[in-house]
Amino acid sequence: MERVLAGDEMQRRDPYWYGAPTDKITPDEYRRVQSQARIWAGHWFNDKEVKAWLALGVRRADAAAQWRQHGFPDAAAAAPWLNAGVQQPSQAAVFVAANVTPEMLELRFAMKGRALRGGNLTLLQALQHQDVTPEEICAELRRLGVIPQQRQ
């Protein structure tokens, strides 16, 4: 795991940083890597899982653990949502439960009774601007017939 984290540490270095070899980490970086490895291991991640989460841009073990707690067992399950721009695992879990796909969030935001901010937002952008909640998006998609009505 330390090797994976050290590789990530070297990739994120400032390209103009002077004084460190390009193929080795400094003692300060190694201490950071060791600390991060303990944190990731404390959340029961292995080196392959850490590498997958880092590839998605999730650099904190607690953030990856939150995705796991919300029903996304690995980075591959969370990837479509992270790539679409949904950063909160709780929001993604609401969408998954309602059978909403990341592609549906690219539909134009035109909910009745809501400020349209010029009329060229998508549902995802409206969510990111906190104009709507995930539940309201799901309800609107059901009303429009994009996702089927849930039977009770």
MDAnalysis code that builds the backbone (N, CA, C; Angstrom):
import MDAnalysis as mda
import numpy as np

u = mda.Universe.empty(456, n_residues=152, atom_resindex=np.repeat(np.arange(152), 3), trajectory=True)
u.add_TopologyAttr("name", ["N", "CA", "C"] * 152)
u.add_TopologyAttr("resid", np.arange(1, 153))
u.add_TopologyAttr("resname", ["MET", "GLU", "ARG", "VAL", "LEU", "ALA", "GLY", "ASP", "GLU", "MET", "GLN", "ARG", "ARG", "ASP", "PRO", "TYR", "TRP", "TYR", "GLY", "ALA", "PRO", "THR", "ASP", "LYS", "ILE", "THR", "PRO", "ASP", "GLU", "TYR", "ARG", "ARG", "VAL", "GLN", "SER", "GLN", "ALA", "ARG", "ILE", "TRP", "ALA", "GLY", "HIS", "TRP", "PHE", "ASN", "ASP", "LYS", "GLU", "VAL", "LYS", "ALA", "TRP", "LEU", "ALA", "LEU", "GLY", "VAL", "ARG", "ARG", "ALA", "ASP", "ALA", "ALA", "ALA", "GLN", "TRP", "ARG", "GLN", "HIS", "GLY", "PHE", "PRO", "ASP", "ALA", "ALA", "ALA", "ALA", "ALA", "PRO", "TRP", "LEU", "ASN", "ALA", "GLY", "VAL", "GLN", "GLN", "PRO", "SER", "GLN", "ALA", "ALA", "VAL", "PHE", "VAL", "ALA", "ALA", "ASN", "VAL", "THR", "PRO", "GLU", "MET", "LEU", "GLU", "LEU", "ARG", "PHE", "ALA", "MET", "LYS", "GLY", "ARG", "ALA", "LEU", "ARG", "GLY", "GLY", "ASN", "LEU", "THR", "LEU", "LEU", "GLN", "ALA", "LEU", "GLN", "HIS", "GLN", "ASP", "VAL", "THR", "PRO", "GLU", "GLU", "ILE", "CYS", "ALA", "GLU", "LEU", "ARG", "ARG", "LEU", "GLY", "VAL", "ILE", "PRO", "GLN", "GLN", "ARG", "GLN"])
u.atoms.positions = np.array([
    [0.826, -1.184, 0.000],
    [0.000, 0.000, 0.000],
    [0.877, 1.257, 0.000],
    [1.987, 1.189, 0.743],
    [2.879, 2.338, 0.778],
    [3.430, 2.653, -0.609],
    [3.696, 1.627, -1.392],
    [4.217, 1.830, -2.750],
    [3.193, 2.572, -3.616],
    [1.938, 2.195, -3.502],
    [0.874, 2.861, -4.257],
    [0.753, 4.318, -3.832],
    [0.738, 4.544, -2.536],
    [0.619, 5.913, -2.023],
    [1.859, 6.750, -2.346],
    [3.048, 6.125, -2.339],
    [4.270, 6.853, -2.691],
    [4.237, 7.260, -4.168],
    [3.748, 6.376, -5.025],
    [3.622, 6.720, -6.445],
    [2.681, 7.886, -6.650],
    [1.576, 7.894, -5.912],
    [0.625, 9.003, -5.998],
    [1.252, 10.296, -5.493],
    [2.003, 10.185, -4.422],
    [2.677, 11.356, -3.845],
    [3.647, 11.968, -4.856],
    [4.411, 11.132, -5.554],
    [5.376, 11.633, -6.532],
    [4.674, 12.243, -7.746],
    [3.537, 11.673, -8.153],
    [2.798, 12.215, -9.290],
    [2.216, 13.585, -8.991],
    [1.844, 13.811, -7.756],
    [1.206, 15.086, -7.396],
    [2.215, 16.170, -7.031],
    [3.482, 15.877, -7.119],
    [4.510, 16.874, -6.832],
    [4.433, 18.041, -7.801],
    [4.829, 19.183, -7.316],
    [4.962, 20.355, -8.170],
    [6.081, 20.084, -9.179],
    [5.829, 20.239, -10.474],
    [6.874, 19.925, -11.465],
    [8.093, 20.833, -11.351],
    [7.948, 21.963, -10.699],
    [9.061, 22.892, -10.559],
    [9.768, 22.759, -9.214],
    [9.384, 21.729, -8.458],
    [9.986, 21.507, -7.147],
    [11.426, 21.057, -7.339],
    [12.334, 21.730, -6.735],
    [13.752, 21.438, -6.927],
    [14.311, 20.732, -5.703],
    [15.159, 19.776, -5.936],
    [15.877, 19.177, -4.830],
    [15.580, 17.717, -4.573],
    [14.520, 17.184, -5.101],
    [14.206, 15.778, -4.852],
    [14.363, 14.984, -6.139],
    [14.892, 13.777, -6.047],
    [14.975, 12.952, -7.250],
    [13.578, 12.596, -7.744],
    [13.440, 12.434, -9.041],
    [12.115, 12.191, -9.616],
    [11.619, 10.773, -9.379],
    [12.510, 9.861, -9.027],
    [12.106, 8.465, -8.850],
    [12.106, 8.006, -7.393],
    [12.308, 8.938, -6.453],
    [12.325, 8.594, -5.031],
    [11.545, 9.644, -4.248],
    [11.099, 9.241, -3.079],
    [10.398, 10.211, -2.232],
    [11.336, 10.677, -1.122],
    [11.054, 11.844, -0.630],
    [11.871, 12.414, 0.445],
    [11.440, 11.808, 1.786],
    [12.251, 11.975, 2.819],
    [11.852, 11.461, 4.142],
    [10.524, 12.059, 4.627],
    [10.293, 13.344, 4.373],
    [9.007, 13.946, 4.774],
    [7.841, 13.305, 4.035],
    [8.024, 13.080, 2.739],
    [6.968, 12.430, 1.958],
    [6.737, 11.006, 2.460],
    [7.816, 10.319, 2.815],
    [7.666, 8.950, 3.295],
    [6.887, 8.900, 4.604],
    [7.128, 9.853, 5.485],
    [6.358, 9.899, 6.737],
    [4.876, 10.124, 6.443],
    [4.586, 11.001, 5.487],
    [3.181, 11.232, 5.089],
    [2.572, 9.969, 4.506],
    [3.339, 9.276, 3.662],
    [2.858, 8.035, 3.041],
    [2.574, 6.988, 4.108],
    [3.453, 6.849, 5.076],
    [3.237, 5.880, 6.151],
    [1.970, 6.206, 6.939],
    [1.787, 7.462, 7.228],
    [0.596, 7.888, 7.966],
    [-0.668, 7.596, 7.163],
    [-0.639, 7.928, 5.879],
    [-1.801, 7.665, 5.022],
    [-2.075, 6.167, 4.916],
    [-1.023, 5.372, 4.800],
    [-1.199, 3.915, 4.693],
    [-1.876, 3.355, 5.943],
    [-1.498, 3.862, 7.105],
    [-2.141, 3.402, 8.351],
    [-3.628, 3.766, 8.357],
    [-3.945, 4.954, 7.862],
    [-5.351, 5.389, 7.836],
    [-6.157, 4.533, 6.878],
    [-5.628, 4.307, 5.668],
    [-6.337, 3.466, 4.696],
    [-6.516, 2.046, 5.246],
    [-5.467, 1.513, 5.841],
    [-5.550, 0.155, 6.402],
    [-6.538, 0.104, 7.557],
    [-6.642, 1.191, 8.311],
    [-7.606, 1.255, 9.405],
    [-9.049, 1.182, 8.931],
    [-9.270, 1.543, 7.679],
    [-10.613, 1.435, 7.081],
    [-10.757, 0.146, 6.272],
    [-9.808, -0.756, 6.393],
    [-9.834, -2.073, 5.767],
    [-9.759, -2.024, 4.249],
    [-8.928, -1.142, 3.723],
    [-8.673, -1.108, 2.290],
    [-7.350, -1.804, 2.018],
    [-7.275, -2.511, 0.873],
    [-5.996, -3.102, 0.477],
    [-5.362, -2.234, -0.614],
    [-4.178, -2.616, -1.060],
    [-3.440, -1.776, -1.998],
    [-4.158, -1.612, -3.345],
    [-4.811, -2.657, -3.825],
    [-5.540, -2.562, -5.103],
    [-6.727, -1.606, -4.979],
    [-7.426, -1.674, -3.863],
    [-8.558, -0.767, -3.643],
    [-8.086, 0.676, -3.531],
    [-6.990, 0.882, -2.829],
    [-6.449, 2.238, -2.681],
    [-6.072, 2.798, -4.052],
    [-5.446, 1.981, -4.867],
    [-5.049, 2.426, -6.215],
    [-6.271, 2.820, -7.035],
    [-7.342, 2.046, -6.943],
    [-8.567, 2.360, -7.690],
    [-9.196, 3.661, -7.206],
    [-9.237, 3.863, -5.893],
    [-9.811, 5.106, -5.358],
    [-8.958, 6.311, -5.744],
    [-7.641, 6.165, -5.692],
    [-6.759, 7.265, -6.074],
    [-6.934, 7.618, -7.549],
    [-7.156, 6.617, -8.382],
    [-7.369, 6.865, -9.812],
    [-8.629, 7.697, -10.050],
    [-9.605, 7.574, -9.155],
    [-10.840, 8.359, -9.273],
    [-10.715, 9.747, -8.650],
    [-9.583, 10.002, -8.002],
    [-9.387, 11.300, -7.372],
    [-9.789, 11.351, -5.908],
    [-10.152, 10.212, -5.339],
    [-10.490, 10.149, -3.915],
    [-9.200, 9.877, -3.163],
    [-8.700, 10.874, -2.459],
    [-7.407, 10.775, -1.797],
    [-7.521, 10.526, -0.288],
    [-8.728, 10.598, 0.242],
    [-8.905, 10.411, 1.690],
    [-9.625, 9.093, 1.953],
    [-9.081, 8.337, 2.893],
    [-9.653, 7.036, 3.244],
    [-11.064, 7.172, 3.794],
    [-11.322, 8.218, 4.584],
    [-12.665, 8.362, 5.151],
    [-13.699, 8.666, 4.063],
    [-13.299, 9.358, 3.007],
    [-14.228, 9.621, 1.901],
    [-14.562, 8.316, 1.174],
    [-13.559, 7.489, 0.929],
    [-13.806, 6.195, 0.288],
    [-14.660, 5.302, 1.192],
    [-14.412, 5.368, 2.485],
    [-15.205, 4.570, 3.428],
    [-16.664, 5.015, 3.437],
    [-16.911, 6.304, 3.272],
    [-18.295, 6.781, 3.203],
    [-19.011, 6.205, 1.996],
    [-18.330, 6.115, 0.854],
    [-18.945, 5.490, -0.318],
    [-19.312, 4.045, -0.010],
    [-18.419, 3.349, 0.668],
    [-18.684, 1.954, 1.028],
    [-19.889, 1.858, 1.961],
    [-19.983, 2.765, 2.928],
    [-21.091, 2.743, 3.883],
    [-22.436, 3.022, 3.210],
    [-22.424, 3.737, 2.096],
    [-23.671, 4.058, 1.395],
    [-24.011, 3.043, 0.301],
    [-23.362, 1.878, 0.337],
    [-23.751, 0.798, -0.555],
    [-22.937, 0.670, -1.827],
    [-21.815, 1.351, -1.933],
    [-20.938, 1.231, -3.084],
    [-19.716, 0.440, -2.631],
    [-19.680, -0.860, -2.931],
    [-18.669, -1.729, -2.332],
    [-17.230, -1.439, -2.757],
    [-17.064, -0.853, -3.936],
    [-15.706, -0.576, -4.405],
    [-15.692, 0.663, -5.292],
    [-14.500, 1.010, -5.747],
    [-14.340, 2.208, -6.571],
    [-15.076, 2.073, -7.909],
    [-15.148, 0.861, -8.429],
    [-15.830, 0.665, -9.715],
    [-17.318, 0.997, -9.608],
    [-17.926, 0.709, -8.482],
    [-19.345, 1.012, -8.291],
    [-19.582, 2.509, -8.139],
    [-18.627, 3.196, -7.545],
    [-18.767, 4.642, -7.342],
    [-18.310, 5.450, -8.549],
    [-17.520, 4.850, -9.422],
    [-16.916, 5.576, -10.546],
    [-17.911, 6.314, -11.432],
    [-19.026, 5.693, -11.853],
    [-19.944, 6.445, -12.722],
    [-20.463, 7.719, -12.071],
    [-20.697, 7.660, -10.774],
    [-21.228, 8.828, -10.059],
    [-20.160, 9.890, -9.869],
    [-18.953, 9.471, -9.514],
    [-17.862, 10.427, -9.348],
    [-17.497, 11.074, -10.684],
    [-17.481, 10.266, -11.747],
    [-17.172, 10.806, -13.075],
    [-18.253, 11.756, -13.565],
    [-19.484, 11.525, -13.145],
    [-20.583, 12.413, -13.537],
    [-20.571, 13.712, -12.743],
    [-19.900, 13.720, -11.603],
    [-19.821, 14.936, -10.799],
    [-20.591, 14.892, -9.501],
    [-21.150, 13.739, -9.144],
    [-21.838, 13.598, -7.858],
    [-20.777, 13.231, -6.828],
    [-20.469, 14.147, -5.942],
    [-19.387, 13.940, -4.991],
    [-19.856, 13.358, -3.660],
    [-21.133, 13.453, -3.370],
    [-21.650, 12.974, -2.088],
    [-22.211, 11.558, -2.234],
    [-21.676, 10.597, -1.473],
    [-22.202, 9.233, -1.578],
    [-23.665, 9.128, -1.167],
    [-24.112, 9.970, -0.251],
    [-25.519, 9.914, 0.163],
    [-26.438, 10.307, -0.998],
    [-26.023, 11.286, -1.796],
    [-26.830, 11.690, -2.949],
    [-26.849, 10.582, -3.996],
    [-25.695, 9.982, -4.258],
    [-25.630, 8.896, -5.232],
    [-26.493, 7.714, -4.787],
    [-26.518, 7.437, -3.485],
    [-27.331, 6.331, -2.975],
    [-28.816, 6.586, -3.200],
    [-29.251, 7.837, -3.047],
    [-30.653, 8.187, -3.312],
    [-30.977, 7.929, -4.778],
    [-30.077, 8.324, -5.663],
    [-30.306, 8.128, -7.095],
    [-30.338, 6.649, -7.465],
    [-29.423, 5.868, -6.913],
    [-29.397, 4.433, -7.206],
    [-30.680, 3.770, -6.734],
    [-31.156, 4.142, -5.542],
    [-32.387, 3.558, -5.001],
    [-33.596, 3.884, -5.876],
    [-33.556, 5.021, -6.568],
    [-34.678, 5.430, -7.425],
    [-34.473, 5.030, -8.880],
    [-33.439, 4.237, -9.164],
    [-33.121, 3.797, -10.527],
    [-32.761, 4.944, -11.461],
    [-32.170, 5.987, -10.925],
    [-31.688, 7.105, -11.731],
    [-30.251, 6.794, -12.130],
    [-29.920, 7.014, -13.392],
    [-28.556, 6.793, -13.872],
    [-27.818, 8.132, -13.947],
    [-26.502, 8.104, -13.956],
    [-25.755, 9.361, -14.082],
    [-26.109, 10.135, -15.356],
    [-26.438, 9.422, -16.418],
    [-26.798, 10.079, -17.678],
    [-28.085, 10.888, -17.545],
    [-28.996, 10.430, -16.713],
    [-30.257, 11.162, -16.518],
    [-30.031, 12.529, -15.890],
    [-28.939, 12.680, -15.152],
    [-28.650, 13.960, -14.505],
    [-28.182, 15.016, -15.498],
    [-27.943, 14.608, -16.738],
    [-27.548, 15.558, -17.773],
    [-28.756, 16.168, -18.477],
    [-29.972, 15.737, -18.095],
    [-31.181, 16.329, -18.677],
    [-31.304, 17.782, -18.244],
    [-31.972, 18.548, -19.065],
    [-32.131, 19.979, -18.793],
    [-32.958, 20.209, -17.538],
    [-32.523, 21.143, -16.722],
    [-33.212, 21.504, -15.488],
    [-34.329, 22.476, -15.829],
    [-35.555, 22.025, -15.668],
    [-36.704, 22.886, -15.967],
    [-37.861, 22.540, -15.033],
    [-37.584, 22.502, -13.743],
    [-38.614, 22.129, -12.778],
    [-39.530, 23.314, -12.512],
    [-40.820, 23.044, -12.524],
    [-41.810, 24.093, -12.275],
    [-41.629, 24.664, -10.876],
    [-41.738, 25.970, -10.783],
    [-41.639, 26.632, -9.493],
    [-40.213, 26.793, -8.991],
    [-39.225, 26.550, -9.837],
    [-37.819, 26.681, -9.435],
    [-37.136, 27.730, -10.301],
    [-36.204, 28.450, -9.715],
    [-35.423, 29.423, -10.478],
    [-34.574, 28.665, -11.488],
    [-34.670, 29.042, -12.745],
    [-33.984, 28.281, -13.792],
    [-32.580, 28.800, -14.082],
    [-32.157, 29.887, -13.455],
    [-30.816, 30.446, -13.627],
    [-30.450, 30.588, -15.097],
    [-31.306, 31.185, -15.865],
    [-31.020, 31.406, -17.278],
    [-31.499, 30.301, -18.190],
    [-31.960, 29.195, -17.627],
    [-32.557, 28.138, -18.428],
    [-31.600, 27.170, -19.089],
    [-30.310, 27.239, -18.801],
    [-29.399, 26.312, -19.464],
    [-28.632, 25.424, -18.484],
    [-29.212, 25.131, -17.343],
    [-28.612, 24.218, -16.375],
    [-29.077, 22.793, -16.624],
    [-28.252, 21.839, -16.207],
    [-28.689, 20.446, -16.169],
    [-29.143, 20.139, -14.745],
    [-29.761, 18.983, -14.570],
    [-30.190, 18.582, -13.230],
    [-28.983, 18.477, -12.293],
    [-27.868, 17.974, -12.793],
    [-26.674, 17.855, -11.969],
    [-26.165, 19.226, -11.535],
    [-26.155, 20.180, -12.447],
    [-25.698, 21.523, -12.090],
    [-26.631, 22.156, -11.060],
    [-27.921, 21.928, -11.209],
    [-28.874, 22.452, -10.227],
    [-28.632, 21.818, -8.861],
    [-28.306, 20.534, -8.843],
    [-27.988, 19.848, -7.590],
    [-26.721, 20.441, -6.972],
    [-25.720, 20.668, -7.783],
    [-24.468, 21.226, -7.283],
    [-24.647, 22.656, -6.785],
    [-25.584, 23.400, -7.381],
    [-25.877, 24.772, -6.937],
    [-26.818, 24.771, -5.731],
    [-27.249, 23.585, -5.319],
    [-28.176, 23.399, -4.204],
    [-29.538, 24.037, -4.481],
    [-29.936, 24.047, -5.745],
    [-31.270, 24.512, -6.108],
    [-32.317, 23.440, -5.839],
    [-31.907, 22.177, -5.867],
    [-32.807, 21.045, -5.647],
    [-32.098, 19.985, -4.810],
    [-32.894, 19.073, -4.271],
    [-32.347, 17.943, -3.532],
    [-32.401, 16.704, -4.428],
    [-31.654, 15.666, -4.099],
    [-31.744, 14.435, -4.884],
    [-33.171, 13.867, -4.936],
    [-33.880, 13.987, -3.823],
    [-35.253, 13.477, -3.779],
    [-36.157, 14.236, -4.748],
    [-35.962, 15.556, -4.839],
    [-36.766, 16.362, -5.770],
    [-36.439, 16.010, -7.223],
    [-35.186, 15.737, -7.498],
    [-34.812, 15.328, -8.854],
    [-35.476, 14.005, -9.195],
    [-35.452, 13.054, -8.273],
    [-36.087, 11.752, -8.508],
    [-37.586, 11.916, -8.744],
    [-38.222, 12.757, -7.939],
    [-39.659, 12.990, -8.099],
    [-39.960, 13.628, -9.453],
    [-39.127, 14.565, -9.870],
    [-39.331, 15.218, -11.167],
    [-39.128, 14.232, -12.316],
    [-38.140, 13.379, -12.218],
    [-37.912, 12.374, -13.268],
    [-39.058, 11.372, -13.331],
    [-39.632, 11.040, -12.180],
    [-40.817, 10.170, -12.179],
    [-41.995, 10.887, -12.819],
    [-42.198, 12.161, -12.489],
    [-43.309, 12.937, -13.038],
    [-43.204, 13.037, -14.561],
    [-41.979, 13.177, -15.042],
    [-41.764, 13.282, -16.489],
    [-41.812, 11.928, -17.192],
    [-41.807, 10.847, -16.426],
    [-41.850, 9.509, -17.013],
    [-40.486, 8.980, -17.433],
    [-39.424, 9.641, -17.030],
    [-38.076, 9.180, -17.366],
    [-37.753, 7.908, -16.603],
    [-38.177, 7.854, -15.339],
    [-38.062, 6.624, -14.568],
    [-39.490, 6.203, -14.178],
    [-39.753, 4.918, -14.085],
    [-41.117, 4.477, -13.795],
    [-41.568, 4.861, -12.386],
    [-42.865, 5.051, -12.244],
    [-43.454, 5.332, -10.937],
    [-43.245, 4.131, -10.030],
    [-42.937, 4.390, -8.773],
    [-42.767, 3.289, -7.830],
    [-44.122, 2.849, -7.313],
    [-44.296, 1.553, -7.252],
    [-45.554, 1.017, -6.720],
    [-45.456, 0.876, -5.232],
    [-46.555, 1.110, -4.576],
    [-46.554, 1.050, -3.117],
    [-47.352, -0.096, -2.601],
])
